[in-house]
Amino acid sequence: MLIGLFGGIRMRIALICPSNLLYMPYVSNYERILKENYVDYDIINWDRFSIEKESEFTYRDSKIGHQRSFLDYFKFSRFVLNILRMNRYDKVIVFGIQLVFFFKRYLIKEYSNKFIIDIRDYNRIIKYFNIGKLIDNSNFTVLSSPGYKDWLPKSNKYVINHNTQIERLDELRKVEREIKNKDIISISYIGSIRDYKINTNFIDSLKNKKHIALNFHGEGSINKDIENYVIDQIIDNVRLTGRYEKEEEAKLYKGSDFINVLIPNDSINSRTLLPNRLYNAAVYGKPIIAFKGTYLSEIIKKYNLGIVVGSFFNIEREIMEYINNFNFELYEKGRSSFFGTVIEENKEFSIRIKKFISEN
């Protein structure tokens, strides 16, 4: 917590986070701006994994893990409301559609035009309340993907905040001019491992190919399931390395030739999100492999950031053709154009946050 003055007026802001900050790295995008402008703020968060120091702003229950019920959210919302009423914050930033549902009346009554909604994924609870009314009453609403506009009501209140810290094009890692003539092509999934079906289909299409290594770096809900699948199918070109430290991430990207960003197109969230792997792969100059029918695949096609497949039937041939015909200039031009847009949209986000904290 920082205590200071902004424009001579003491400002206090509450950031309401429904999980551990380890799993919500984008909160730091707000923290950085608040600190730079000497704004007093508290983070009220839900310690779902019992890994944080106890404080008056940290909520814990008897469960461990991400999954929570409607009742669990209700209990957390009561905890938050008590803190809000006791501390009488000037402004509020709320992360997630679920929390907005529980605070909908309170936000409109007590904080009209003095709160921000930050939306990072879809949740079906949106069907049970008028989120458009909340968005209209917000100062503005932050989206991590422009694709979310497909299922949100039309509004001029939306601001995009991409999940990357890149601020200048010269921060991008130089791209290798060619990726052919390698004995083994390394294709890596880097992050929280999920989406069992699409990844096992991918594995099955490339299983036991001596010139292709499939790596899964990270810990998620399906690690054991994929491990069992590999054992049952007697597959020898798949490696799961488990959890890694943040400082190891760069090395994992640099050691890969392609990044697996295969996301299914069978749900609203999957079809419209933009995962962290998109940004990280482009930062390190690594082509992406993705599945068609998603907003992600549209971005990859638009900016020539990799391969978009419609099935796994001929995927080995598609990968080898991409390698043999890799167009360095086209890839680099697209990557620069993509990050040019990202940087500009993140600048607009920063400007809007600064305006938000300067207004009475």
Residue, then its C-alpha position, 0 to 999 in steps of 0.5 A: m500500500l502507498i499513501g500519497l497525494f495526487g493533484g493535492i487530493r488524497m485518493r483511496i482506491a480498492l482493487i477487488c481480486p477474486s484470486n491470488l495475485l500469482y494467478m492475476p498478473y495483470v493487476s500489476n498493470y494497475e499497481r504500476i500506474l497507481k504507484e507512479n502517481y502516489v495513489d493510496y490503494d488496497i488490494i482485497n483478494w481471495d487467497r484460494f491457495s493459502i499462499e499469502k500472508e494473512s491480512e485484513f484485506t485477504y480472504r480465505d476459506s476451507k478449500i484449496g484450488h481455483q474451483r468455487s461455487f456461487l455460495d463461495y462467491f457470495k461469502f467473499s462478496r460479503f467480506v469485501l462489502n464489509i471492507l468497502r463500508m469500513n474504509r469508504y474508498d473514493k473509487v473501486i476497480v473490480f476484476g471479473i464478471q462474477l464479482v460484478f454480479f454480486f456488487k451490481r447494486y452497491l456499485i451503481k448506488e455508491y460508485s456510479n462513474k467511480f468504478i472500473i470493471d476489468i473483464r478477462d474471461y466469459n462467465r455464464i452468470i452474465k445471463y442473469f443480470n444486466i451487465g450493460k447497466l453496470i458498464d454504462n455506470s462504470n467510468f470505463t470497462v477494461l477488456s483483455s481481448p477485443g473479441y469479448k465485444d462479440w458477447l458483451p453489449k455495445s458500448n463506448k466504455y470499452v478500453i483494451n489492456h493486453n496481457t503484455q508489458i512490452e512498451r516499445l518495438d525494440e524490446l522484441r527479440k530478434v527473429e531467426r531468419e530461417i527455422k529449417n535444417k534442424d534435426i528436431i523441431s521443438i513445439s512447446y506448450i508453455g503455461s498452465i496446461r489445459d484443453y485435454k481433447i485438442n492437445t491429445n488430438f495434436i499429440d496423436s497426429l504427431k506421435n513418435k515422429k523422430h524429427i518432432a519433439l512435443n513439450f509441455h512446460g507448466e502445471g495445470s489441471i490435465n498434466k496427469d491425464i496427458e501423462n497417462y495418455v502418453i504412457d497408454q499410447i506408448i508415445d516417445n516424443v512427448r515431454l512434460t516438465g511440470r511447474y517452472e519459475k517465472e525467470e525460466e520462461a524466457k529460456l523455454y521460449k528461446g529453446s522452442d521452434f513453435i509455440n502450441v497455442l491450440i485452443p478449442n473453438d467450442s465455447i464462447n470464452s475459447r473463441t474470443l480470448l487472447p492467451n498470454r502465449l500469443y504475446n510471449a511467442a511473438v515477443y520471442g519471435k516464435p511462430i504459433i500453431a493454433f486452431k481455426g474458428t477463434y479470435l486468436s486464429e484471426i489475429i494470427k492470420k491477420y499478422n502472419l504470426g504462424i500456422v492456423v490449422g482446420s484439422f490435425f489430418n495433415i498437420e505434419r505436412e503443414i508444419m514442414e511446408y511452413i518451415n521450408n517456406f518461412n518468410f522472415e520479412l513477412y513474419e517480422k512485418g506482421r509481428s511489428s504491426f501486431f505489437g504496434t497496435v498492442i502498444e497503442e491500446n495499452k497506452e490508451f489504457s494507461i491514459r484512462i487510468k491516470k484520468f480516472i485517478s485524477e478526477n474528483 
